[in-house]
Amino acid sequence: MSLLARQAVAEFLGSAGLVAVVIGSGIAASRLSPTDPGLQLLENALVTGAGLVALILAFGPVSGAHLNPVVTLAARAFGGVGNRQVAAYLPAQFAGGAVGAVMANLMFDLPAVSIATTDRAAAGLWLSEVLATFGLVVLVFGLVRAGRGGLAAFAVGAYIAAAYFWSSSTSFANPQVAVARMLSDTFAGIAPVSVPMFLLMQLIGAAAAVAVVALLYPETAERAERAVVPHEHPVPHAAGAAAPEPSGAGPTGTAPGPASEPAQGGARS
């Protein structure tokens, strides 16, 4: 299997796992704490944050564990991935998310697909999606450009768990997750009519984040580019210097490669 095919499979599986975690934990929370919405949200947030850390660590070394179209598009904007990777990653992410939604429904003895009816169309929720997505993309690429990408799996998990509470929309911040959550009329669902504006707001937030990261970290573009590209071949080292060990990655991380710099990032929601 080619490197690009392996990366696409990793994005598919990671995206499926992410959506299954989000929807499945929402269903479990609503059943375990049926009379306490606050506790339901806390359970959903903690499980999603922990699940994100695990998924990023698991799939980061293969694809970078983007699991999120806006992260992939931001990586493209920075020159970290090429058009072929974007063309492979995006369909894999959306397809994986849909499969994850179906799996979550079936695990809890629900219909494989039930179109969500939860209306999330409100100006405050739209602003929330701009801010949540902005924060996520700044976090991921800021860490990469600061040379601290190895922290991203844990940073992203913590950020998303917190964003469940500080953002009024509970921080979808991920187009494939928003689309997939239409397929489950449960705690985490979103009505189809609410999705287009969520997607637009997420793109706006990501675009603003790319501009801010480029402004704040202009001198580290070369380092960032190396960090977001899954390398097939080692980069030459100075004579006598040992190649660094490959590291786990994240939504902007690296595939196994003797000279890859550590980088991790996140998905969501």
HURACOR-V313139 format. One record per residue. N is the residue number from 1. BURIAL is b if it has 24 or more other ideal C-beta (glycine too) atoms within 12 Angstrom, else e. Layout:
# HURACOR-V313139
[[N & BURIAL] [N & BURIAL]]
This chain:
# HURACOR-V313139
[[1 & e] [2 & e] [3 & e] [4 & b] [5 & e] [6 & b] [7 & b] [8 & b] [9 & b] [10 & b] [11 & b] [12 & b] [13 & b] [14 & b] [15 & b] [16 & b] [17 & b] [18 & b] [19 & b] [20 & b] [21 & b] [22 & b] [23 & b] [24 & b] [25 & b] [26 & b] [27 & b] [28 & b] [29 & b] [30 & b] [31 & e] [32 & e] [33 & e] [34 & e] [35 & e] [36 & e] [37 & e] [38 & e] [39 & e] [40 & b] [41 & b] [42 & e] [43 & b] [44 & b] [45 & b] [46 & b] [47 & b] [48 & b] [49 & b] [50 & b] [51 & b] [52 & b] [53 & b] [54 & b] [55 & b] [56 & b] [57 & b] [58 & b] [59 & b] [60 & b] [61 & b] [62 & b] [63 & b] [64 & b] [65 & b] [66 & b] [67 & b] [68 & b] [69 & b] [70 & b] [71 & b] [72 & b] [73 & b] [74 & b] [75 & b] [76 & b] [77 & b] [78 & b] [79 & e] [80 & b] [81 & b] [82 & e] [83 & e] [84 & e] [85 & b] [86 & b] [87 & e] [88 & b] [89 & b] [90 & b] [91 & e] [92 & b] [93 & b] [94 & b] [95 & b] [96 & b] [97 & b] [98 & b] [99 & b] [100 & b] [101 & b] [102 & b] [103 & b] [104 & b] [105 & b] [106 & e] [107 & e] [108 & b] [109 & e] [110 & b] [111 & e] [112 & e] [113 & e] [114 & b] [115 & e] [116 & b] [117 & e] [118 & b] [119 & e] [120 & b] [121 & e] [122 & e] [123 & e] [124 & e] [125 & b] [126 & b] [127 & e] [128 & b] [129 & b] [130 & b] [131 & b] [132 & b] [133 & b] [134 & b] [135 & b] [136 & b] [137 & b] [138 & b] [139 & b] [140 & b] [141 & b] [142 & b] [143 & b] [144 & b] [145 & b] [146 & b] [147 & e] [148 & b] [149 & b] [150 & b] [151 & b] [152 & b] [153 & b] [154 & b] [155 & b] [156 & b] [157 & b] [158 & b] [159 & b] [160 & b] [161 & b] [162 & b] [163 & b] [164 & b] [165 & e] [166 & e] [167 & b] [168 & e] [169 & b] [170 & b] [171 & b] [172 & b] [173 & b] [174 & b] [175 & b] [176 & b] [177 & b] [178 & b] [179 & b] [180 & b] [181 & b] [182 & b] [183 & b] [184 & b] [185 & b] [186 & b] [187 & b] [188 & b] [189 & b] [190 & b] [191 & b] [192 & b] [193 & e] [194 & b] [195 & b] [196 & e] [197 & b] [198 & b] [199 & b] [200 & e] [201 & b] [202 & b] [203 & b] [204 & b] [205 & b] [206 & b] [207 & e] [208 & b] [209 & b] [210 & b] [211 & e] [212 & e] [213 & b] [214 & b] [215 & e] [216 & e] [217 & b] [218 & e] [219 & e] [220 & b] [221 & e] [222 & e] [223 & b] [224 & b] [225 & b] [226 & b] [227 & b] [228 & b] [229 & b] [230 & b] [231 & b] [232 & e] [233 & e] [234 & e] [235 & e] [236 & e] [237 & e] [238 & e] [239 & e] [240 & e] [241 & e] [242 & e] [243 & e] [244 & e] [245 & e] [246 & b] [247 & b] [248 & b] [249 & b] [250 & b] [251 & b] [252 & b] [253 & b] [254 & b] [255 & b] [256 & b] [257 & b] [258 & e] [259 & b] [260 & b] [261 & b] [262 & b] [263 & b] [264 & b] [265 & b] [266 & b] [267 & b] [268 & b] [269 & b]]
